[in-house]
Amino acid sequence: MISYGEILSRGLGSRGGRVEQRDLAGLFLGWLQPSILERIWSGVAAAATRGGSRVQGASGRTGAYAMQVRHGATLLALALCAVFSLGLGTEGKRKLQIGVKKRVDNCPIKSRKGDVLHMHYTGKLEDGTEFDSSLTRDQPFIFSLGTGQVIKGWDQGLLGMCEGEKRKLVIPSELGYGDRGAPPKIPGGATLIFEVELLKIERRQEF
């Protein structure tokens, strides 16, 4: 009986030191518990042997082996699908990171949805390239929080701030400018890093 390890060693490989996409299947299979994988393979191989035994004459052994190979290829295809699904799922679950760089002891009010905020900020890409800053204009940015006037990373990352507080936001593209980006300074899929300071909160009177 041919083992799943032999199928992998025949089907997987690399070229010029580069790991090919099909090597991901081997990584995924290696991640699974060997006992579970052995049981799966044993069942497939047993079915292949039963099917191959029906082939008569000299072609019998060839037919059984070919059937095992086909089942092995099917397992590899399923493993690849699982690998890519896991990868996409992880990519889609990247979260907003919020770090407090300066805390404020006296904080009578904290920012909430609907507040008008006066902010200073500096925005950079992951490689350190600065794409915008209110400091260079010496003029704070004013907007209403939680109303869609800014990117989602800001609407979420600036909640609960005190006047005078400073934060660092690491914003995944899903909460920033997405796959389209904001050309020419922000490419598609870019993670954004903002250092922000809340200067003032304007809150409407509640009746």
C-alpha positions in Angstrom: 0.0 0.0 0.0 1.4 3.4 -0.9 1.4 5.9 1.9 0.2 9.5 1.9 3.8 10.5 2.7 5.0 9.0 -0.6 2.3 10.7 -2.5 3.3 14.0 -1.0 7.0 13.4 -1.7 6.2 12.7 -5.3 3.8 15.5 -5.8 5.4 18.3 -3.8 8.6 20.2 -4.4 10.3 23.5 -5.0 12.0 25.2 -7.9 15.0 27.3 -7.6 14.6 27.5 -3.9 11.1 28.9 -4.1 8.3 27.0 -2.4 5.5 26.4 -4.8 1.8 26.8 -3.9 1.3 23.1 -3.9 3.8 22.9 -1.0 1.2 24.6 1.1 -0.8 21.4 1.0 2.1 19.6 2.6 2.3 22.2 5.3 -1.4 21.9 6.0 -1.3 18.1 6.1 1.6 18.2 8.4 -0.4 20.5 10.7 -3.1 18.0 11.1 -2.8 15.3 13.7 -0.9 12.4 12.0 -3.3 9.8 13.5 -6.3 11.5 11.9 -4.6 11.8 8.6 -3.4 8.1 8.7 -7.0 7.0 9.2 -8.2 9.1 6.3 -5.5 7.8 4.0 -6.1 4.2 5.1 -9.7 4.4 4.2 -9.0 5.9 0.8 -6.3 3.4 0.1 -8.5 0.5 1.1 -11.2 1.7 -1.2 -8.7 2.1 -4.0 -7.4 -1.5 -3.4 -10.9 -2.9 -3.5 -11.6 -1.0 -6.7 -8.3 -2.0 -8.3 -8.8 -5.7 -7.4 -11.7 -5.8 -9.9 -9.3 -5.0 -12.8 -8.4 -8.2 -14.4 -5.1 -9.4 -16.1 -1.9 -7.6 -16.2 -3.5 -4.2 -15.9 -4.8 -5.0 -12.4 -1.9 -3.6 -10.4 -1.6 -0.6 -12.6 -5.3 0.2 -12.2 -5.2 0.0 -8.4 -2.1 2.2 -8.3 -3.7 4.7 -10.6 -6.8 4.9 -8.5 -4.7 5.5 -5.4 -2.9 8.3 -7.1 -6.2 9.9 -8.2 -7.5 9.7 -4.6 -4.2 11.2 -3.4 -4.5 14.1 -5.8 -8.1 14.7 -4.6 -6.8 14.9 -1.0 -4.1 17.4 -2.1 -6.7 19.5 -3.8 -8.9 19.5 -0.7 -5.9 20.4 1.4 -5.1 23.3 -0.9 -8.6 24.6 -0.7 -8.5 24.5 3.1 -5.1 26.3 3.2 -6.3 29.1 1.0 -9.5 29.4 2.9 -7.6 29.6 6.2 -5.4 32.3 4.7 -8.2 34.4 3.5 -10.0 34.0 6.8 -6.9 35.2 8.7 -6.5 38.1 6.3 -10.1 39.2 6.8 -9.8 39.1 10.6 -7.0 41.6 11.0 -7.9 43.9 13.8 -7.5 47.6 14.6 -4.6 48.1 17.0 -4.9 51.0 19.5 -2.0 52.2 21.7 -2.1 55.0 24.2 1.0 57.1 24.0 -0.1 59.8 26.5 -2.7 59.4 29.2 -4.6 62.2 30.9 -5.3 62.2 34.6 -8.1 64.8 34.6 -10.7 63.6 32.1 -14.2 65.0 32.7 -15.5 63.7 29.3 -14.5 61.1 26.8 -15.2 61.1 23.1 -18.2 59.3 21.9 -20.3 59.0 18.7 -21.7 62.3 17.5 -19.0 64.4 19.2 -17.1 67.0 17.1 -13.4 66.3 17.6 -10.4 68.7 17.0 -7.4 66.4 16.2 -3.8 66.7 15.3 -2.5 63.7 13.4 0.3 62.3 11.4 -0.3 59.4 9.0 2.3 56.9 7.7 2.6 53.7 5.7 4.2 50.6 7.2 7.5 51.5 5.6 7.6 54.8 7.4 6.5 57.0 4.5 4.5 59.9 5.7 1.4 60.6 3.5 -0.3 63.4 5.5 -0.1 65.5 8.7 -2.1 68.3 10.2 1.0 69.4 12.1 2.7 70.6 8.9 -0.4 72.8 8.2 -0.5 74.0 11.8 -4.2 73.5 11.7 -6.2 70.7 13.5 -8.6 68.5 11.7 -12.2 68.9 12.8 -14.9 66.2 12.2 -17.9 64.5 13.7 -17.0 61.1 15.2 -18.9 58.0 14.2 -20.8 59.5 11.4 -18.8 58.3 8.4 -16.9 61.5 7.8 -13.6 59.7 8.3 -12.3 56.1 7.7 -13.7 53.3 9.9 -10.4 52.9 11.7 -10.8 56.5 13.0 -14.5 56.2 13.9 -13.6 53.1 16.0 -10.1 54.0 17.2 -10.9 57.4 18.6 -13.8 56.4 20.9 -13.3 57.0 24.6 -10.5 59.5 24.2 -9.8 62.4 26.6 -8.8 65.9 25.7 -5.0 66.0 25.6 -4.7 62.2 25.1 -2.4 60.8 22.4 -2.9 57.5 20.6 -1.2 55.3 18.0 -3.6 53.6 15.6 -2.5 50.7 13.3 -5.4 50.4 10.9 -5.8 47.4 8.5 -6.8 48.3 4.9 -10.3 46.9 5.5 -10.8 49.8 8.0 -8.9 52.3 5.9 -9.0 52.8 2.2 -9.4 49.1 1.1 -8.0 47.6 -2.0 -8.5 50.8 -4.0 -6.3 52.9 -1.7 -6.2 56.7 -2.0 -3.8 57.4 -4.9 -1.2 58.6 -5.4 0.0 58.5 -1.8 -1.8 55.5 -0.3 -1.6 52.3 -2.3 -4.4 49.7 -2.4 -4.4 47.3 0.6 -2.1 49.5 2.7 -2.0 49.3 6.5 -2.1 52.8 7.9 -0.3 54.0 11.0 -1.6 57.2 12.7 -0.3 59.1 15.7 -3.2 61.3 16.9 -3.8 63.9 19.6 -7.2 64.9 20.7 -7.2 68.7 21.3 -10.9 69.4 22.0 -14.3 67.7 22.3 -17.4 69.6 21.3 -20.5 68.0 22.6 -24.1 69.0 21.8 -26.3 69.8 24.7 -28.7 67.0 25.5 -32.3 68.0 26.1 
